[in-house]
Amino acid sequence: MRYGGSTSCLAIASTPAAGGEPGRPVLLLDAGTGLRRVAPLLGGHAFRGTILVTHFHWDHIEGIPFFGSGDREDATVSMMFPPQEDGTDSESVLGRMMSPPLFPIWPKDLRGRWSFDELPRAAFGSEGARIEGFTVVARDVPHKGGRTVGFRVSDGHSTLVYVPDHCPTAVGPGPSGLGEIHPAVLDLATGADLLVHDAFLVAEEVAELGMLGHAAAEYAVELGQRAGVAHVALFHHHPDRCDDDIDDIVARTADAAVPVRAAAEGTFIDL
């Protein structure tokens, strides 16, 4: 009831240099059911911007056909997905979920101007790609069931790192037994103002449930400390946990060298 039950979506807006209220969001990270909550941030306007998707699992794309601010004639929505290893184009992959008989319409039937493309190659380079006025760096992250990436988003002043699904044990147990802190993820996170990271599990669940493809909250904190981030937000909560359970997980981190919070639906964070 406090942390919310929608699936993954973050909205990013710039704040004017002279201060004041943030502008309307133009860059969204993932398109789970939380995408529906973007509409109030737009003040009745159509969405005109880009949605970057970490991977094709349902909980990261199932909000697309219910995005009222995007499914309208005056909307312009550019969606970008990780390139698929078999070369299948993004719209075709999305259509496996969003098409008859499983759904009434195809992606091409959404109103407005929609495009479904791969993430630009520059995003995987050292300098990143310029998208909607932000510098975006993408790196491959181990996760079960298809290519998955994490994002580093910067406006030249502040930096957000978003790694919602991460299976660090896929590359070894690491010194703590919670998984390796491998170079790609450390590269993404280093020096960030905010690390939003997978915390689906807790340490004692890794042995039994690590095969689901997720990380423990303690790993997220360990990564944040190693990377020198300013704050860690635990994300992608296990759906069987209640609010008090999540509070208890945050309480475990009280002695961490980095401030830790649990991500909550509808939270606004000013970097």
MARDREN-225717 format. One line per 3 residues: number of its first residue (from 1); their letters; for each residue x, y, z of N, C-alpha, C, O. Coordinates in steps of 0.001 Angstrom, whole numbers. Layout:
NUM) a) X Y Z X Y Z X Y Z X Y Z; ...
//
This chain:
1) mry) 813 -1205 0 0 0 0 857 1271 0 443 2303 -529; 2049 1193 592 2931 2366 609 3954 2339 -512 4254 3374 -1109; 4486 1170 -800 5526 1097 -1826 4974 914 -3230 5677 1174 -4207
4) ggs) 3741 474 -3345 3115 392 -4658 3310 -948 -5326 4191 -1723 -4955; 2467 -1215 -6328 2505 -2505 -6994 2690 -2449 -8494 2646 -3490 -9151; 2896 -1276 -9057 3108 -1194 -10502 4483 -1743 -10876 5397 -1782 -10053
7) tsc) 4608 -2161 -12122 5906 -2659 -12592 6712 -1523 -13209 6230 -397 -13333; 7940 -1835 -13592 9034 -867 -13752 8774 274 -14728 8397 55 -15879; 8982 1491 -14247 8986 2686 -15089 9514 3867 -14279 9020 4140 -13185
10) lai) 10514 4565 -14812 11012 5809 -14227 10831 6924 -15241 11042 6719 -16437; 10442 8095 -14775 10296 9273 -15630 11373 10283 -15265 11598 10552 -14085; 12037 10842 -16266 13143 11771 -16043 12833 13105 -16715 12460 13154 -17887
13) ast) 12995 14180 -15955 12795 15531 -16479 13958 16401 -16036 14598 16131 -15020; 14222 17442 -16801 15261 18400 -16433 14665 19515 -15588 13516 19913 -15778; 15461 20008 -14658 15084 21175 -13872 15791 22387 -14466 16987 22311 -14747
16) paa) 15092 23503 -14666 15742 24693 -15225 16955 25106 -14408 16975 24963 -13186; 17966 25622 -15099 19214 25987 -14431 18987 27003 -13316 19716 27008 -12324; 17981 27861 -13474 17716 28883 -12472 16840 28373 -11339 16405 29150 -10488
19) gge) 16579 27069 -11323 15719 26490 -10296 14285 26438 -10772 14013 26618 -11958; 13369 26193 -9854 11970 26093 -10224 11542 24661 -10413 12292 23727 -10127; 10326 24496 -10899 9755 23172 -11057 10378 22451 -12253 10723 23090 -13247
22) pgr) 10525 21117 -12165 11023 20374 -13326 10086 20516 -14511 8887 20744 -14349; 10645 20380 -15697 9820 20362 -16890 9088 19043 -17016 9198 18171 -16154; 8341 18907 -18095 7638 17648 -18337 8660 16572 -18713 9620 16860 -19428
25) pvl) 8469 15339 -18241 9424 14279 -18572 9460 13993 -20064 8425 13931 -20729; 10673 13821 -20576 10867 13501 -21990 11609 12190 -22171 11726 11685 -23287; 12114 11634 -21068 12855 10370 -21128 12310 9435 -20070 12295 9764 -18884
28) lld) 11859 8260 -20504 11323 7247 -19600 12204 6015 -19666 12697 5646 -20732; 12398 5378 -18513 13160 4141 -18446 12202 3007 -18122 11639 2947 -17029; 12024 2120 -19072 11107 982 -19026 9647 1403 -19124 9289 2558 -18893
31) agt) 8823 431 -19473 7424 708 -19805 6498 -324 -19188 5592 -835 -19846; 6736 -631 -17894 5816 -1488 -17166 4527 -743 -16850 4276 329 -17400; 3718 -1303 -15973 2424 -680 -15684 2570 688 -15029 1623 1475 -15044
34) glr) 3730 990 -14456 3974 2322 -13925 3904 3405 -14985 3783 4585 -14660; 3980 3015 -16252 3885 3970 -17355 2577 4756 -17308 2528 5906 -17745; 1536 4151 -16788 248 4834 -16705 303 6043 -15780 -493 6972 -15919
37) rva) 1235 6031 -14841 1344 7127 -13873 2099 8329 -14433 2225 9347 -13752; 2601 8228 -15657 3296 9359 -16264 2308 10450 -16680 2651 11632 -16673; 1092 10061 -17038 111 11025 -17549 -69 12243 -16635 -58 13365 -17142
40) pll) -234 12083 -15315 -402 13270 -14466 813 14203 -14485 673 15397 -14223; 1995 13675 -14790 3194 14507 -14833 3225 15395 -16071 3998 16350 -16144; 2381 15070 -17039 2387 15793 -18307 1333 16892 -18365 1264 17638 -19342
43) ggh) 518 16991 -17327 -470 18067 -17263 -1450 18092 -18413 -1848 19161 -18875; -1844 16911 -18881 -2804 16833 -19969 -2195 16849 -21356 -2904 16652 -22343; -897 17078 -21450 -230 17105 -22750 97 15685 -23217 209 14757 -22416
46) afr) 243 15546 -24507 700 14274 -25075 2178 14068 -24737 2923 15032 -24566; 2587 12819 -24645 4000 12534 -24444 4734 12700 -25764 4319 12169 -26794; 5811 13432 -25717 6701 13573 -26870 8114 13342 -26356 8726 14236 -25771
49) gti) 8619 12150 -26576 9930 11826 -26051 10305 10398 -26351 9808 9796 -27303; 11198 9853 -25520 11809 8540 -25762 11619 7641 -24555 11708 8084 -23410; 11357 6379 -24827 11292 5344 -23792 12426 4354 -24060 12476 3726 -25117
52) lvt) 13326 4224 -23101 14418 3250 -23196 14036 2016 -22395 13662 2123 -21227; 14126 863 -23004 13685 -389 -22377 14907 -1259 -22087 15748 -1472 -22961; 14999 -1758 -20852 16150 -2575 -20473 16096 -3970 -21070 17135 -4533 -21415
55) hfh) 14886 -4542 -21199 14724 -5867 -21782 13243 -6120 -22008 12395 -5333 -21588; 12939 -7226 -22677 11591 -7479 -23160 10700 -8263 -22190 9605 -8660 -22588; 11099 -8500 -20975 10219 -9220 -20057 8937 -8421 -19828 8950 -7190 -19847
58) wdh) 7833 -9134 -19613 6514 -8504 -19548 6450 -7325 -18591 5842 -6300 -18899; 7085 -7473 -17417 6949 -6419 -16414 7671 -5127 -16797 7632 -4149 -16049; 8328 -5120 -17956 9005 -3912 -18428 8377 -3344 -19703 8808 -2300 -20192
61) ieg) 7365 -4024 -20241 6723 -3540 -21477 5195 -3569 -21410 4539 -3076 -22328; 4616 -4129 -20355 3171 -4358 -20364 2345 -3088 -20201 1123 -3125 -20347; 2996 -1961 -19900 2247 -711 -19804 2050 -10 -21133 1263 933 -21215
64) ipf) 2743 -444 -22175 2736 278 -23453 1331 530 -23994 1012 1679 -24298; 472 -490 -24132 -839 -217 -24738 -1793 546 -23833 -2884 920 -24264; -1402 783 -22581 -2264 1498 -21639 -1705 2884 -21312 -2128 3515 -20343
67) fgs) -770 3346 -22109 -127 4640 -21903 -976 5705 -22597 -777 6003 -23774; -1922 6270 -21852 -2871 7199 -22451 -2227 8427 -23048 -2731 8960 -24037; -1124 8895 -22477 -464 10093 -22999 339 9801 -24260 763 10721 -24958
70) gdr) 545 8524 -24548 1258 8147 -25762 334 7647 -26847 627 7794 -28034; -781 7055 -26450 -1747 6515 -27416 -2778 7591 -27748 -3955 7467 -27407; -2323 8636 -28412 -3193 9727 -28859 -2567 10351 -30100 -1362 10228 -30318
73) eda) -3365 11006 -30898 -2920 11435 -32222 -1762 12434 -32181 -959 12477 -33113; -1663 13228 -31129 -618 14254 -31078 627 13802 -30330 1480 14627 -30004; 748 12516 -30052 1920 11988 -29347 3029 11610 -30330 2773 11245 -31477
76) tvs) 4259 11708 -29847 5427 11223 -30589 6264 10408 -29620 6831 10951 -28672; 6341 9114 -29855 6993 8202 -28910 8059 7399 -29651 7754 6652 -30580; 9300 7561 -29232 10404 6763 -29761 10774 5725 -28715 11211 6072 -27618
79) mmf) 10601 4453 -29050 10987 3381 -28137 12281 2753 -28634 12455 2509 -29828; 13189 2497 -27686 14470 1898 -28030 14724 702 -27133 14562 780 -25915; 15123 -406 -27745 15294 -1684 -27058 16708 -2215 -27306 17357 -1815 -28273
82) ppq) 17193 -3117 -26438 18477 -3753 -26717 18404 -4563 -28012 17420 -5267 -28238; 19416 -4476 -28856 19441 -5315 -30057 19375 -6796 -29668 20018 -7231 -28713; 18592 -7550 -30420 18433 -8965 -30111 19547 -9795 -30735 20020 -9501 -31832
85) edg) 19950 -10822 -30027 21083 -11622 -30470 20808 -12340 -31785 21733 -12617 -32549; 19524 -12645 -32055 19199 -13330 -33308 18864 -12357 -34432 18496 -12785 -35526; 18984 -11056 -34180 18745 -10059 -35208 17296 -9677 -35423 17011 -8851 -36291
88) tds) 16360 -10250 -34662 14950 -9913 -34823 14726 -8446 -34477 15259 -7954 -33482; 13934 -7739 -35298 13712 -6321 -35043 12805 -6131 -33833 12021 -7013 -33486; 12922 -4976 -33201 12249 -4706 -31928 10734 -4776 -32032 10082 -5326 -31145
91) esv) 10165 -4231 -33098 8709 -4238 -33226 8171 -5656 -33337 7097 -5950 -32813; 8896 -6533 -34004 8455 -7923 -34127 8487 -8636 -32788 7583 -9408 -32470; 9529 -8378 -31997 9603 -8997 -30674 8465 -8496 -29796 7806 -9287 -29122
94) lgr) 8233 -7193 -29800 7145 -6627 -29008 5799 -7193 -29440 4913 -7403 -28611; 5646 -7440 -30740 4398 -7978 -31267 4079 -9383 -30799 2937 -9824 -30924; 5053 -10095 -30266 4772 -11430 -29733 3884 -11347 -28501 3128 -12273 -28208
97) mms) 3979 -10232 -27779 3132 -10022 -26613 1891 -9216 -26971 807 -9470 -26445; 2046 -8263 -27848 996 -7292 -28150 476 -7513 -29560 861 -6811 -30496; -408 -8503 -29701 -1002 -8830 -30995 -2119 -9845 -30778 -2091 -10582 -29793
100) ppl) -3109 -9899 -31684 -4150 -10931 -31583 -3532 -12322 -31743 -2573 -12466 -32502; -4045 -13357 -31055 -5224 -13350 -30196 -4930 -12997 -28731 -5832 -13049 -27895; -3665 -12634 -28410 -3308 -12350 -27025 -3671 -10924 -26619 -3845 -10637 -25435
103) fpi) -3785 -10025 -27611 -4132 -8632 -27327 -4859 -8067 -28548 -4594 -8509 -29666; -5759 -7111 -28372 -6596 -6667 -29498 -5855 -5959 -30623 -6300 -6008 -31770; -4723 -5294 -30325 -4037 -4515 -31356 -2564 -4881 -31425 -2007 -5501 -30520
106) wpk) -1947 -4471 -32547 -506 -4596 -32737 177 -3283 -32327 -500 -2262 -32209; 1485 -3285 -32110 2177 -2031 -31810 1910 -940 -32847 1771 230 -32490; 1837 -1312 -34127 1621 -321 -35186 253 337 -35116 25 1355 -35770
109) dlr) -670 -231 -34328 -2017 324 -34226 -2139 1413 -33162 -3187 2050 -33053; -1096 1635 -32385 -1130 2727 -31409 -1246 4059 -32141 -614 4262 -33178; -2055 4963 -31596 -2229 6269 -32221 -1012 7157 -31974 -232 6919 -31053
112) grw) -865 8172 -32803 297 9030 -32725 1441 8474 -33553 1270 7513 -34303; 2593 9081 -33412 3786 8668 -34160 4679 7848 -33231 5344 8398 -32354; 4689 6546 -33427 5503 5640 -32631 6608 5060 -33505 6398 4795 -34689
115) sfd) 7780 4863 -32919 8854 4131 -33586 9422 3117 -32612 9447 3345 -31403; 9875 2000 -33150 10394 893 -32340 11764 517 -32907 11862 -152 -33936; 12797 949 -32231 14148 825 -32769 15088 182 -31752 14736 -9 -30588
118) elp) 16277 -143 -32215 17317 -623 -31320 18015 565 -30662 18045 1664 -31214; 18570 331 -29486 19401 1345 -28855 20556 1709 -29791 21127 824 -30430; 20906 2984 -29883 21996 3351 -30790 23318 2733 -30363 23588 2578 -29172
121) raa) 24121 2391 -31328 25415 1768 -31041 26279 2642 -30145 27055 2141 -29332; 26137 3966 -30303 26946 4879 -29502 26690 4726 -28007 27571 5006 -27195; 25475 4278 -27636 25150 4130 -26218 26034 3089 -25552 26241 3141 -24340
124) fgs) 26558 2144 -26323 27400 1088 -25776 28880 1464 -25813 29737 693 -25379; 29171 2654 -26336 30545 3130 -26374 30916 3885 -25116 30112 4017 -24193; 32132 4374 -25089 32639 5028 -23881 31998 6384 -23637 31887 6817 -22489
127) ega) 31576 7060 -24695 31010 8399 -24548 29498 8389 -24393 28920 9377 -23939; 28848 7292 -24761 27401 7226 -24689 26745 7925 -25860 27426 8418 -26759; 25422 7968 -25851 24628 8584 -26920 23821 9736 -26342 23412 9689 -25182
130) rie) 23592 10764 -27138 22748 11884 -26725 21301 11553 -27076 20963 11359 -28244; 20460 11491 -26061 19052 11161 -26236 18228 12129 -25401 18376 12177 -24179; 17377 12889 -26039 16488 13845 -25364 17248 14805 -24451 16761 15175 -23383
133) gft) 18446 15203 -24882 19222 16165 -24104 20052 15560 -22996 20740 16285 -22277; 20005 14240 -22836 20780 13542 -21818 21855 12691 -22493 21719 12311 -23656; 22910 12400 -21760 23900 11428 -22215 23537 10083 -21610 23437 9950 -20391
136) vva) 23342 9095 -22456 22899 7770 -22022 23969 6741 -22383 24369 6614 -23541; 24417 6018 -21370 25354 4909 -21557 24612 3622 -21218 23931 3551 -20195; 24737 2619 -22057 24117 1312 -21828 25207 258 -21717 26215 307 -22422
139) rdv) 24986 -701 -20818 25909 -1825 -20677 25098 -3104 -20475 24045 -3090 -19839; 25603 -4202 -21023 24940 -5497 -20836 25076 -5939 -19387 26139 -5825 -18778; 23968 -6446 -18852 23892 -6889 -17465 23377 -8328 -17465 22414 -8623 -18172
142) phk) 23990 -9240 -16689 23484 -10615 -16663 22107 -10694 -16019 21892 -10194 -14914; 21182 -11327 -16724 19816 -11542 -16238 19269 -12724 -17016 19693 -12980 -18143; 18362 -13421 -16440 17895 -14658 -17050 16845 -14383 -18133 15892 -13639 -17903
145) ggr) 17027 -14989 -19317 15968 -14979 -20309 15979 -13826 -21283 14975 -13127 -21415; 17086 -13604 -21970 17145 -12570 -22990 18102 -11451 -22639 18436 -11232 -21475; 18534 -10748 -23672 19514 -9682 -23485 18933 -8570 -22613 17810 -8115 -22829
148) tvg) 19712 -8145 -21634 19286 -7127 -20673 20397 -6099 -20523 21578 -6446 -20510; 20012 -4829 -20411 21000 -3785 -20214 20646 -2954 -18982 19518 -2994 -18489; 21622 -2208 -18503 21417 -1171 -17504 21766 160 -18136 22461 207 -19151
151) frv) 21284 1248 -17539 21503 2577 -18109 22164 3518 -17104 21918 3453 -15900; 23002 4385 -17636 23561 5515 -16896 23113 6779 -17630 23429 6957 -18807; 22384 7651 -16949 21801 8833 -17576 22341 10070 -16863 22269 10173 -15639
154) sdg) 22882 11005 -17641 23479 12206 -17057 23067 13429 -17855 22872 13363 -19069; 22936 14564 -17143 22697 15841 -17815 23912 16752 -17703 23814 17952 -17961; 25053 16193 -17322 26259 16987 -17141 26405 17535 -15737 27463 18045 -15366
157) hst) 25343 17429 -14960 25380 17889 -13565 25125 16740 -12614 25844 16567 -11630; 24090 15945 -12910 23689 14829 -12056 23631 13545 -12875 23469 13572 -14095; 23768 12412 -12168 23803 11121 -12848 22933 10109 -12119 23042 9925 -10906
160) lvy) 22075 9462 -12883 21216 8373 -12404 21658 7081 -13071 21876 7049 -14282; 21791 6017 -12290 22092 4691 -12848 20927 3770 -12526 20454 3712 -11391; 20475 3052 -13547 19264 2241 -13461 19590 808 -13886 19821 533 -15063
163) vpd) 19603 -95 -12906 19887 -1514 -13162 18783 -2316 -12468 19009 -2851 -11382; 17592 -2411 -13075 16450 -3001 -12374 16465 -4516 -12296 15861 -5088 -11388; 17137 -5179 -13223 17191 -6642 -13245 18638 -7068 -13439 19260 -6738 -14449
166) hcp) 19175 -7806 -12463 20595 -8110 -12473 20809 -9404 -11701 20380 -9535 -10555; 21477 -10355 -12343 21780 -11632 -11705 23290 -11751 -11534 23944 -12396 -12354; 23861 -11152 -10499 25316 -11152 -10356 25905 -12529 -10108 27082 -12751 -10392
169) tav) 25113 -13464 -9583 25644 -14812 -9355 25882 -15560 -10662 26529 -16607 -10667; 25363 -15029 -11777 25581 -15673 -13081 27051 -15653 -13477 27479 -16463 -14299; 27825 -14742 -12907 29247 -14661 -13239 30122 -15050 -12060 31311 -14734 -12030
172) gpg) 29528 -15741 -11083 30289 -16241 -9950 29745 -15734 -8631 29016 -14743 -8594; 30100 -16421 -7527 29547 -16066 -6227 30090 -14778 -5645 29438 -14162 -4802; 31279 -14355 -6080 31889 -13159 -5509 32369 -13399 -4092 32075 -14444 -3512
175) psg) 33094 -12462 -3529 33660 -12661 -2188 32609 -12777 -1090 32865 -13400 -60; 31432 -12188 -1292 30383 -12231 -269 29400 -13369 -487 28551 -13628 365; 29509 -14056 -1632 28551 -15097 -1970 27276 -14568 -2604 26379 -15346 -2930
178) lge) 27183 -13262 -2781 25980 -12645 -3361 26137 -12366 -4851 25201 -11895 -5498; 27316 -12654 -5398 27555 -12434 -6820 28743 -11515 -7046 29118 -10719 -6185; 29316 -11648 -8217 30479 -10840 -8577 30060 -9405 -8901 29002 -9169 -9484
181) ihp) 30895 -8472 -8519 30742 -7087 -8977 31623 -6963 -10211 32823 -6705 -10117; 30998 -7152 -11373 31788 -7247 -12585 31983 -5869 -13210 31229 -4944 -12907; 32980 -5718 -14077 33400 -4398 -14542 32309 -3580 -15226 32251 -2364 -15040
184) avl) 31434 -4225 -16019 30426 -3452 -16763 29482 -2720 -15824 29171 -1549 -16042; 29024 -3402 -14783 28083 -2775 -13857 28800 -1739 -12999 28252 -672 -12723; 30007 -2045 -12584 30777 -1080 -11809 31043 170 -12635 31017 1283 -12109
187) dla) 31298 -9 -13921 31519 1111 -14836 30276 1994 -14906 30379 3221 -14882; 29117 1377 -14991 27877 2151 -15026 27689 2967 -13758 27326 4142 -13817; 27937 2344 -12613 27543 2924 -11333 28541 3919 -10753 28166 4740 -9916
190) tga) 29785 3866 -11170 30829 4633 -10498 30498 6127 -10415 30269 6790 -11427; 30479 6635 -9176 30309 8055 -8940 28917 8602 -9169 28740 9820 -9191; 27915 7741 -9341 26558 8214 -9631 25935 8887 -8406 26277 8575 -7266
193) dll) 25026 9803 -8664 24281 10429 -7572 23232 9479 -7001 22961 9490 -5800; 22647 8663 -7867 21615 7723 -7425 21741 6431 -8216 21758 6449 -9446; 21828 5309 -7507 21817 3981 -8106 20481 3321 -7781 20189 3036 -6620
196) vhd) 19680 3082 -8800 18413 2356 -8655 18690 922 -9098 18933 667 -10277; 18651 -20 -8140 19170 -1363 -8417 18225 -2452 -7928 17542 -2313 -6913; 18213 -3522 -8676 17477 -4740 -8348 17744 -5164 -6899 18892 -5317 -6483
199) afl) 16652 -5350 -6140 16757 -5856 -4761 15621 -6841 -4518 14978 -6822 -3469; 15389 -7691 -5493 14289 -8651 -5437 14456 -9641 -4289 13476 -10116 -3715; 15715 -9944 -3963 16019 -10951 -2945 16686 -10312 -1730 17054 -9138 -1754
202) vae) 16835 -11099 -674 17736 -10778 425 18770 -11899 494 18605 -12949 -128; 19826 -11667 1249 20989 -12551 1203 20637 -14019 1409 21139 -14883 690; 19778 -14309 2389 19484 -15705 2699 18615 -16391 1648 18410 -17602 1717
205) eva) 18105 -15640 686 17284 -16229 -377 18076 -16553 -1638 17574 -17239 -2529; 19310 -16063 -1717 20075 -16192 -2957 20306 -17651 -3335 20170 -18007 -4505; 20649 -18498 -2374 20950 -19899 -2683 19748 -20596 -3315 19912 -21383 -4248
208) elg) 18546 -20317 -2822 17352 -20994 -3326 16729 -20292 -4529 16245 -20956 -5446; 16733 -18957 -4541 15973 -18211 -5543 16846 -17436 -6530 16325 -16755 -7413; 18152 -17533 -6387 19038 -16816 -7295 18832 -17191 -8741 19120 -16398 -9637
211) mlg) 18320 -18426 -8988 18105 -18874 -10368 16995 -18089 -11063 16822 -18220 -12275; 16235 -17269 -10315 15211 -16431 -10937 15825 -15277 -11723 15155 -14646 -12540; 17113 -15004 -11467 17803 -13985 -12254 17911 -12628 -11594 18085 -11622 -12281
214) haa) 17810 -12579 -10271 17798 -11298 -9576 18907 -11201 -8533 19615 -12168 -8251; 19034 -9980 -7961 20070 -9689 -6974 19454 -9516 -5593 18249 -9312 -5449; 20309 -9602 -4588 19902 -9344 -3211 20091 -7871 -2870 20952 -7190 -3427
217) aey) 19266 -7399 -1941 19389 -6010 -1499 20793 -5726 -982 21342 -4652 -1227; 21374 -6682 -271 22720 -6487 280 23758 -6323 -837 24737 -5594 -678; 23538 -7002 -1960 24437 -6837 -3100 24338 -5419 -3657 25351 -4797 -3976
220) ave) 23101 -4910 -3773 22910 -3553 -4291 23663 -2533 -3447 24266 -1599 -3975; 23623 -2722 -2127 24325 -1810 -1228 25834 -1976 -1384 26572 -991 -1414; 26290 -3221 -1484 27717 -3482 -1673 28224 -2833 -2953 29294 -2225 -2968
223) lgq) 27447 -2966 -4033 27825 -2337 -5298 27870 -821 -5145 28805 -173 -5617; 26861 -256 -4485 26829 1181 -4293 28035 1689 -3533 28589 2738 -3863; 28443 950 -2518 29617 1347 -1736 30894 1249 -2567 31736 2147 -2539
226) rag) 31028 154 -3303 32225 -26 -4139 32307 1044 -5220 33395 1502 -5569; 31143 1441 -5751 31102 2388 -6865 31151 3838 -6395 31280 4747 -7216; 31052 4066 -5101 31106 5423 -4596 29892 6261 -4953 30014 7465 -5182
229) vah) 28720 5636 -5004 27515 6398 -5333 27056 7190 -4118 27431 6882 -2987; 26239 8215 -4359 25766 9058 -3262 24565 8453 -2555 24418 8616 -1343; 23704 7760 -3288 22506 7149 -2710 22169 5874 -3470 22450 5753 -4662
232) val) 21560 4920 -2761 21066 3675 -3372 19562 3581 -3140 19081 3796 -2028; 18829 3259 -4193 17394 2991 -4085 17152 1523 -4436 17423 1096 -5559; 16650 766 -3489 16336 -652 -3711 15073 -728 -4558 14085 -51 -4273
235) fhh) 15107 -1550 -5598 14079 -1525 -6641 13637 -2948 -6974 14309 -3914 -6614; 12509 -3070 -7659 12004 -4361 -8139 11731 -5288 -6949 12249 -6403 -6883; 10911 -4808 -6016 10621 -5568 -4806 9887 -6867 -5135 9087 -6927 -6069
238) hpd) 10173 -7896 -4355 9475 -9170 -4514 7980 -8943 -4258 7624 -8356 -3236; 7098 -9392 -5157 5671 -9086 -4999 5015 -9730 -3792 3908 -9343 -3416; 5674 -10709 -3173 5096 -11331 -1978 5392 -10547 -707 4864 -10875 356
241) rcd) 6228 -9516 -800 6569 -8757 399 5517 -7681 658 4978 -7085 -274; 5239 -7445 1925 4367 -6331 2298 5247 -5127 2634 6474 -5225 2642; 4604 -3994 2912 5354 -2776 3214 6312 -2972 4384 7453 -2511 4336
244) ddi) 5857 -3652 5432 6709 -3852 6603 7943 -4686 6272 9023 -4442 6812; 7786 -5668 5389 8928 -6474 4972 9989 -5597 4310 11185 -5748 4560; 9525 -4674 3459 10468 -3795 2765 11126 -2846 3759 12320 -2562 3657
247) ddi) 10348 -2359 4717 10940 -1534 5777 12056 -2288 6498 13106 -1720 6799; 11820 -3574 6773 12820 -4381 7472 14093 -4537 6645 15200 -4539 7183; 13920 -4670 5323 15092 -4802 4454 15918 -3527 4480 17146 -3579 4548
250) var) 15247 -2382 4427 15978 -1111 4510 16683 -985 5857 17803 -479 5929; 16033 -1441 6915 16624 -1348 8253 17918 -2149 8348 18806 -1800 9126; 18030 -3209 7569 19261 -4003 7575 20466 -3185 7113 21607 -3508 7445
253) tad) 20206 -2125 6349 21295 -1359 5734 21704 -156 6574 22455 699 6104; 21221 -80 7806 21443 1114 8629 22920 1438 8810 23280 2606 8956; 23777 428 8802 25206 660 9026 25993 815 7731 27221 896 7759
256) aav) 25296 857 6594 25987 968 5314 26675 2327 5192 26266 3312 5807; 27728 2350 4384 28473 3591 4179 27785 4522 3192 28263 5630 2949; 26658 4080 2618 25911 4875 1653 24453 4925 2107 23939 3910 2577
259) pvr) 23766 6065 1987 22351 6116 2343 21522 5218 1429 21732 5186 216; 20579 4490 2024 19771 3524 1280 18297 3800 1539 17892 4056 2673; 17506 3747 483 16056 3862 587 15429 2777 -260 16085 2193 -1123
262) aaa) 14153 2507 -13 13406 1597 -875 12619 2426 -1874 11906 3354 -1491; 12745 2098 -3144 11981 2804 -4175 10487 2624 -3915 10038 1527 -3584; 9732 3688 -4062 8289 3668 -3836 7582 4340 -4987 8037 5361 -5503
265) egt) 6467 3762 -5387 5704 4291 -6512 5284 5739 -6245 4769 6058 -5174; 5511 6605 -7232 5112 8000 -7114 6124 8895 -6442 5860 10083 -6258; 7291 8357 -6064 8310 9158 -5403 8973 10130 -6394 9273 9760 -7530
268) fid) 9194 11360 -5955 9951 12337 -6723 11308 12528 -6043 11378 12761 -4837; 12378 12428 -6824 13732 12629 -6299 14404 13706 -7135 14494 13592 -8357; 14872 14749 -6470 15563 15851 -7126 17052 15632 -6952 17562 15684 -5833
271) l) 17758 15386 -8055 19210 15179 -7983 19898 16533 -8131 21127 16608 -8101
//
